[in-house]
């Protein structure tokens, strides 16, 4: 895990993500060499999201914060590339433009990355970041 430098594309991506999910306060932390940010959960009072960056694969990870669990045990909410390409859309590929829901998985459709399959539980955690004041920024399609 790596620190996100404030002048980097990764930090700009993080700020955009935080803006999209609502009024989150960024608090930088370091624990056992892992650099991360704690954000207030945009929908659930007194809950937090933990956001960390992995320089090796250039991805930003958003996890639900659960005390007394290791980083690997924290439920994954969302992850996205941490670099900005000038040719990309306004949202820089942070959010899919469409999501297909199936019985046990969700399929995210991205303009630049193609498709990504995630467990349905992860999609529900991700979808839960949005509410009536801050609606989901993608189209949702269900098998049902």
C-alpha positions in Angstrom: 0.0 0.0 0.0 1.3 3.4 -0.8 0.7 7.0 0.2 -1.3 9.1 -2.3 0.6 12.3 -3.0 -1.7 15.4 -3.0 -0.5 16.5 -6.4 -1.1 13.1 -8.1 -3.8 11.9 -10.4 -4.7 9.3 -7.8 -5.5 12.0 -5.3 -7.7 13.8 -7.9 -9.5 10.5 -8.4 -10.0 10.2 -4.7 -11.4 13.7 -4.4 -13.8 13.1 -7.2 -15.0 9.8 -5.6 -15.5 11.6 -2.3 -17.4 14.4 -4.0 -19.7 11.9 -5.8 -20.6 9.9 -2.7 -21.4 13.0 -0.7 -20.0 15.2 2.0 -17.1 13.1 3.3 -14.3 14.5 5.5 -10.9 13.1 4.5 -8.7 12.2 7.4 -5.3 10.8 6.5 -3.9 7.9 8.7 -0.9 5.6 8.7 -1.1 2.2 10.4 1.6 -0.5 10.1 3.0 1.3 7.0 -0.4 1.4 5.3 -1.5 4.8 4.2 -5.3 5.3 4.2 -8.1 7.8 4.5 -11.1 7.6 6.7 -14.3 9.1 5.3 -17.6 9.5 7.0 -20.1 7.1 5.4 -22.4 9.3 3.3 -25.6 7.4 4.3 -25.0 5.7 7.7 -24.4 7.8 10.7 -21.3 7.1 12.8 -19.9 4.7 10.3 -16.8 5.1 8.2 -15.2 4.1 4.9 -11.6 3.3 4.7 -9.9 4.2 1.4 -6.4 3.0 0.5 -4.2 3.0 -2.5 -2.1 0.2 -4.0 0.7 1.6 -6.1 1.6 -1.8 -7.5 -1.7 -2.2 -9.4 -2.6 1.6 -9.4 -6.0 1.0 -7.9 -7.9 2.8 -5.1 -9.9 0.6 -2.8 -12.9 1.6 -0.7 -13.8 -0.6 2.2 -16.4 -0.5 5.0 -14.5 0.2 8.2 -15.1 -2.5 10.9 -13.0 -2.1 14.1 -10.7 -5.0 15.1 -10.5 -6.4 11.5 -7.4 -6.4 9.3 -7.3 -4.5 6.1 -7.9 -7.7 4.1 -10.9 -8.6 6.2 -12.7 -5.3 5.7 -15.6 -5.7 3.2 -14.8 -4.3 -0.2 -17.2 -1.6 -1.4 -15.5 -0.5 -4.7 -12.1 -0.2 -6.4 -11.0 1.8 -9.5 -8.0 2.8 -11.5 -6.1 5.6 -10.0 -4.8 7.2 -13.2 -6.5 9.8 -15.4 -6.4 9.5 -19.2 -7.2 12.6 -21.1 -9.4 10.7 -23.5 -11.7 9.3 -20.7 -15.2 10.5 -19.8 -15.9 13.1 -17.2 -16.1 10.5 -14.4 -12.7 9.1 -15.4 -14.0 5.5 -15.1 -14.6 5.6 -11.4 -18.2 4.5 -11.8 -19.6 2.1 -14.4 -22.1 3.5 -16.9 -24.4 0.4 -16.5 -24.7 -2.5 -14.0 -26.4 -5.8 -14.8 -27.7 -7.6 -11.7 -27.8 -11.4 -11.6 -28.6 -13.8 -8.9 -25.1 -14.0 -7.3 -23.1 -11.3 -9.1 -23.2 -7.9 -10.7 -21.5 -7.0 -13.9 -20.1 -3.4 -14.2 -19.9 -2.0 -17.7 -17.1 0.6 -18.2 -16.4 2.6 -21.3 -12.6 2.1 -21.1 -12.1 -1.1 -19.0 -14.9 -3.3 -20.5 -16.7 -5.3 -17.9 -15.9 -6.3 -14.3 -17.8 -8.9 -12.4 -18.2 -8.5 -8.6 -20.2 -10.4 -6.0 -23.7 -9.1 -5.5 -23.0 -8.4 -1.8 -20.2 -6.0 -2.9 -22.5 -4.3 -5.3 -25.1 -3.8 -2.6 -22.4 -2.1 -0.4 -21.4 0.1 -3.3 -25.0 1.0 -4.2 -25.8 1.8 -0.6 -23.4 4.8 -0.8 -26.0 6.6 -2.8 -29.4 7.8 -1.7 -32.3 10.0 -2.9 -30.3 13.2 -2.6 -27.3 11.6 -4.3 -28.7 9.1 -6.8 -26.6 6.3 -8.4 -24.7 7.6 -11.5 -25.3 4.5 -13.6 -28.2 2.5 -15.2 -29.2 -0.6 -13.4 -30.7 -3.7 -15.2 -31.9 -6.8 -13.5 -32.4 -10.4 -14.6 -35.8 -10.5 -12.9 
